[in-house]
């Protein structure tokens, strides 16, 4: 099929357009064309520099400035805007290194609870299109739009383009979209045209597309596996394609069989509304070590609020609360406690973790503190009424009331959790 005959439409007005553009209806040049455009239904949506985008949305004076969202001197970069990324700043980079690379950057502390509200709004928009939404984090998700064309009256590709426009209008940030026939390829596609991009990888071209790519682009092929493959002379996906599956299995066991399939663009994983999320956590590295219990408790409360906000935004709860501490000499401590019922409330997360914190804070100095939820369950199962502790029900009711106020009037309408933290 010649390029001029490919299915194509304008991403701005969604009207049919010639594959080589521009759009005859609106004059737009963002034309999406691909021979398999009307037959692919697995999408990956990724918010562009999510935390930084929210901060720039709320403070237009930051729009043209390099912006880093992250912790203090000994913290790490949570997100860097695309201007800062041109200087080499990347997520998870130590803050001191980011400052050296981009000394003119504006640095703001993360507001996780606030970002979670925007994530919840985006997720609601996705779930209005299909129940098959698999969140990967606050800012990205898979969608399976199979069978939605009859219901929505448009192809999955047009549906995703319209969704991107809705997010820009209603939430005020941009997203990038990848569309393909499976999750592996959709995720790769979403990274090809950022920011505000829309890329398609067809099943017919998948093997050739992958052939010259490094094995490191395979999600799940971590540094240990990459090192082992490199030691065996394997650095490109094409080399895996050329090897017999039995040879790969002999060398690497079940991992070899998986590599053989994924190198050939075979990914049978379904989009799972339960998601891949196994834990929800938040942690912070201090500028200076902290030993005083009251200071650690204050930090723990803020982290509990962030975990709570994430759990609520994902519609999840956890049966196990995990406390994470790192001492001044870099010894890592983790302590967990199981609950009678799953929770998503900051108050219960905090109180459970604080009991473990009290046992560990015996004068030791800590450089990091974190808290998380594991053994996740649907949020509908969270926080049933307690017959043993009526006071906890009152605190839970107060927290839910604050959530409703903030959902209605915005994230700054009331300071979440004020007065709830035990003294």
N, C-alpha and C positions, 0 to 999 in steps of 0.2 A: 504494500500500500504506500503510495507516494505521500510525502508530508502534507501536501495540500488537501489530501483526502482524509486526514486524521480527524476523529471527533475533537471538537474544540469549543470553548466558550470563554467569555470575558469574565474574569474574576471580580470585576468591579460592578457590573450590572447583571451578570449571570446569563446574558443573551448569547445565543449561538453566534460564533464568529469564525472567520477563516483562520486556519491553523497558523498562518503567518501574519495575521493581524493587519492593521488595528481593528478595534471593534466598530462595526458599522453603526451601532446604536448610540454608543456614548463616546467613541473616539479613544477609549482606553487602550493601553498597550500591554496590560497584564493578561495576556492570552494564555490559557492552559490548553495544551494539545498533546495527545498521546494516542497511539493506535488502540490501546486497551482502556482508554479513559472511562468508557461506559460500562465496563465489566468488572472493575475492581471495587472491593467493598471494605477492606480492612484499613483503618486510618490510625495514625499516631499524631496527636496534637501536643505541641510543646510551646508553652508561653515563652516569649522572647525576653531573656534577662529579667525574670519575673519580679523579684524583689525590687530591683533597680527601676523597673518600669512603673511599679506602683508609686515609688517615691517621686519619680519625675512627673507622674500624672498629678500628684497632689501638690507639687511645688514646681510650677512651670519655669522658675528661674534656674532650675537644674537641667533643663532640657538639652542644652548644648554643651554641658560640662561633663568631664569624666567623673563617674560616680561609682563608689565602692560601698557595698553594704556588707558590714562585717564587724568583728569584735575589736578589742583594743590592741595594744601593742603586741601582746602574745597570743592574740586570737588569730582567726583565719578569715579569708574572704568567703562570704556566703554567696554573693553575686556581684559581678562587675558589669556595668553597662558596656555597650559595644564600643563606645569611645575609649573607655579605659582598657578594653581588651586589645585595642590597637597597640598599646604600650606593652603588651605581654601579660597583663593581669588576668588571672584565671581563678575560678572557684576552687576552694580548698587550699589556696596558696597562703602561706603565712603572711600576716598583715605587714610585718616589717619589710618583707620582700616586695609586696605590692606597693608600699610607699616609696621604695627605692626606684621601682620601675615607672611609677606615675606619681611623682611628688605633688603635682598640682591637683590631684583628685580630691573631690569632696567625699568625706567618709561619714556615713550615718550608721547608727546601730540598727539591727534588725527589729522589726515589729511583727513578729510571727503571727500573733493573734489577729492582727489587722490584715495581713496577707491571706490568712485562712478564710476571712470573710469573702475576699475577692475570689479565692479558689472555689468556695462553695457556690458562688453565683455562676461561675463558669461551668462547674459540674452540673448544676441544675439545667443550664442551657443544653449541655450534651445529653443529659438523660431525658430531656423533652423530645429528642430525636430518636433515641434507641435505648432500651434497657441494658444493652450489652456495652457497658462502659467499664473499663478496668483502670482504676487510678494507679499510677506508679509513684506519684508524689503529689505535693500541692500543685505543681505546675505542669504536669504531663499525664497523659492517659491514652489508652488504646480505645478505639470504638469499632464495633462490628455493625456495619450498616446493611448487611445482607437482608433482603426482603423489605427494605424501607421505601423503595422507589414507588411501589404501588400506593403506599400510605401517604407519602409526602409529595408525590407527584414530580419528583426530580431524581436524578441519579445521585449515588453517594458522593461523587466528586462535586457536583453542584451543591449538595447539602453541606459539605464541609466548607466550601467557599463562602456560602451564606453564613454559616456559623462563625467563621473568622470575622466577617463583617459585623455580625451582631456583637461579638466580644469587643471589637474596637469601639462600637457605638455605646454599648451599655456599661462596659467595665473600664474602657479607656486605655487598653493596652493592646499590643499586637501579638499574634501567635504565628507559628510556622506549622505546616501540615505536611505529612507524608502519606501517600496512598499507594497500596499495593495489594497483593493477594494473601499475604501472611504478616504476622507481627514483626518478624525479624526484618523484612524488607521495608515495611512501613516506618519502623523506627529509623532505619538508615536513610530513607527518603526525607524524613523531616529535618535531617541535619544537612541536607544538600543545598538549601536555598534560604538560609537565615540571614537577617530577620525578615519577618512578614512574607515568608515564602510558602510555596506549594509545589512539591515535587512528586513525581510519579515514577515508580519502578515497576515495569510490567513483568509478568511471569515469563514471557517469552524471551526477554532480554536479561533475565536475572543472573544466569550463570556467567554470561560474558561480562556483565557489569561487575560482578564480584571478582573476576579472575585476577586482576592486577592489584586488588586491594590487600593491605596487610592483614594478617590474622588478628591483629589487635582490635579491628573494628567489630569482631564477633562478640556480642554481649555474652558474658559468661566465660570468655577466654581471658582470665586474669594474668597478672604478671608471672606467676609461677608457671602456668601452662605455656605462656608465650616463651619464657626462658627455655623450657624443656623442648618445645618445638624448634626454637632457633638453634639449640644445641644439636638437634638432628637435621639441621639445614633447611627447616621449613619456616619461611617468613611470609609467603604470599598464599592467598586462598586458592589460586590456580594450582599450586603444588598439591594441595589437599584434594582438589578435583581430579587430579591425574593419578592419585593413589587408589588402590583397591580398598574397599571397605574392610575386607578381612585383614589386610596388612595394617591398617590403622587400628583395628581392634586388637591385633596381636601386640602392637606397640603400646597402646594407651588404654586398653580395656574398653569399658562402656563409653568413656570420653571419646575414644577414637571413632566409635560408631556415630556418636552425636556430631563430631566434627565432619565426618563424611556426609551426613545428611545436610547440615547447615551450609557447608561449602557449595552444595548443589542447590541451595535456596529452598530446601525442604524444611518447613517448620509447621508441624501439625498442631501447635498449641492453640487452643480456643481463647477468644477474648473472655476473660473470667470476671464477672461483675464483683466477685469477692476480692479480686485484685491480688497482686503479688506481695502486698505489704504484710510483713510478719511482725514488725514492731513499729511503734511510734515513739520517738524520743527527741530530746533536746538537751544540749549540753553547752557549756561555756568554759573557756580558758581565761583565768584571771590575769590581770596586768601584773599583780603581785600576789604571792602566796597568801592564803587566808587560813588562819587557825581558829579564830573566834567563832563559837557556835552560832551566835545570833547573826553574824554576817553570812555565814553559810546558809542559815535558815532563810534569810532574805533572798539569796540567790536561788535556793531550792524552790521557793514560792513562785518566782518568775518563770523558772523552767517548767514547773507543774502547770502553770497557766498556759504556756505555749503548747505543751503536750495535750492538754485538755482541748484547746482550740483546734488542734490538728485532728484529734479523735472525733470531735463533733462535726468538723467539716467533711470528714470521710464517712460519717455515719457508722463509726466503729467504737468499741469499748474493749478494755483489757482486763483479764482476770489476774494478771501478775504485774506488780509494780517493781521496777528495777532501778536501783540507785547505783550510779557510777561515780567513782572518785579516783583521782590520780594524785599521788603524793608529790611532795617537792622533789623527791629523788626518782620520780617517774614510775613508781610502783602503781599498778592499776588494781583497783578494788571494785568488785561488783557484788551487790547484795540484792536479793529478791525476796518478795513476800507475796504469797497467793491470797486472794480475797475470796470471800464466800460467794460474791456475785461480781460480775464485771462492772467496771466503772469507766466513766469518761469525764468525771467531775474533778476540777482542779483541787478542791478541798480534800477529797479522799485520796487523790494521788499524793498530795503534799503530806498529809498526816501519816500515811503509810510509809512513805520514804523517810520522813523525819525521824520515825522511830529507829530506823537503821542508821541514819546519820548521827543520832545521839550516841549510839554505841561506838561509832568509829571516830568521832571528833573528840579525842582524848588528849588534845594538845598537839597532835600532828598538824603539819602545815600542808595544805592542798593547793594544787595549781589548776585543777579542773573539777567541775561538778556537773553531773547530768542525771536526768531521770527519764524513765520510759515506761511504756506499757507493752506487754507481750501476751501471748495466748489470746489473740484478738477474736472478738465475736461481733455480730451485728449490734449496732447501737440500740436497737429496740429492746435488747436484753439488759440494758445498763441500769444500775442503781435502783433496784426495787426498794420499796419502803422497808425501814428497819423496825422490828419490834423491840430490839434491844437498846437502840440509841436514838430516841426521838429527836435529840438535838441535831443529829446528823441530817435528818430529814428537813429540819428548818434551814440548815445551811445549804442543803441541796436546792430547796425551793428558792432561796434568795439568789443563788448562783444562776438558776434557770431564768428567774425574773430579769436579772441583769443581761443575760444573753438575749432575751426578747427585746429589751430596750435598745440594746446595741444593734440588733438586727434591723430594728425599725428606724432608728435615728442616726445610725453610723457608729463607727468604732470608737469615737471619742465622746460619745454621749454620756457614758459613765465609765469610770475606771473599773475594769473588770476585777472582781475579787476584793475590792476595797473593804476592809473590815472583816473579811472572812478568815484571814490568816491568823492562826492561833498565836497568842503571845507566849 
